[in-house]
């Protein structure tokens, strides 16, 4: 019978023989020997264009929704840094001033379904991410928000999420058959997520272990095994986190990102630019009066001076480039691209 260490080795060795999936993503949370918390994320997608946005606190926003959803308004409590392909205010993930990180992945399960219309406010799936970065300090806040806010059934893509905070809490959040399901605490055996439901991912990993590691481990199994195997002797946590991302990457991987939740810093590489770059929250002014800034995700430099003001034109260029190169987004009319690109103009400083 193979030992646990031999099983983990099998997972890593077999990684290079898996079929490619160009619309797959992987996330995990890693805890180092000093209690530091790192959050890793691979973004796997046909398009690699992107922008990194600096988002201000104390800005009033009204939801971007389609009928029959009714708009509602909130004010951002925290500034954040986010990674975007669909224009400002519609991120794939990011980190806020409280040290909360939330990232999304495609939820490739036949049971993936957002809630039906009810008395709660509905938000498009990507704006829901920005909403959480705006108002939530902890994973518990994100979970509790389900009492008042849900992801709208009018959303484009079925997504699920991994969230983590600076207090050490981490949770898988997914919508199954119209209800939010949360795996956290003792119900979260491995702080990792890929594209299947968490329960199905656990079952797949358990089946592989029961077979003595004979089979092709999926990305969840590999990420979970490496996170579980991490010890003080594994080397620097940041290097190890990127090693996990490399292990679960493939030809469709566009971005590899590691967040340091305690230091509120971001380290990232892209397919186009493999240079390691670093951003930190203390580089930026998040006051409402400060301009909303962005930088191209593939740019060599990432000092605060390299960021420039986000505009309708920069938004529309990004959205057009991404939507024009992804099959399921090509069908959306130009009017929808324009409306999304103009949306940030509706965001204003809260009136005191």
Secondary structure, 3 states (H helix, E strand, C coil): CCCHHHHHHHHHHHHHHCCCCCCCEEEEEEECCCCCEEEEEEEECCCCCCEEEEECCCEEEECCCCCCCCCCEEECCCCEEEEECCCCCCEEEEEECCCCEEEEEECCCCCECCCCCCCCEEECHHHHHHHHHHHCCCHHHHHHHHHCEEECCCCCCCEEEEEECCCCCEEEEEEECCEEEEEEHHHCCCCEECCCCHHHHHHHHHHHHHCCCCCCCCHHHHHHHHHHHCCHHHCCHHHHHHHHHHHCCCCCEEEEEEEECCCCEEEEEECCCCCCEEEEHHHCCCCCCCCCEEEECCCCCCCHHHCEECCHHHHHHHHHHHHCCCHHHHCCCHHHHHHHHHHHHHCEECCC
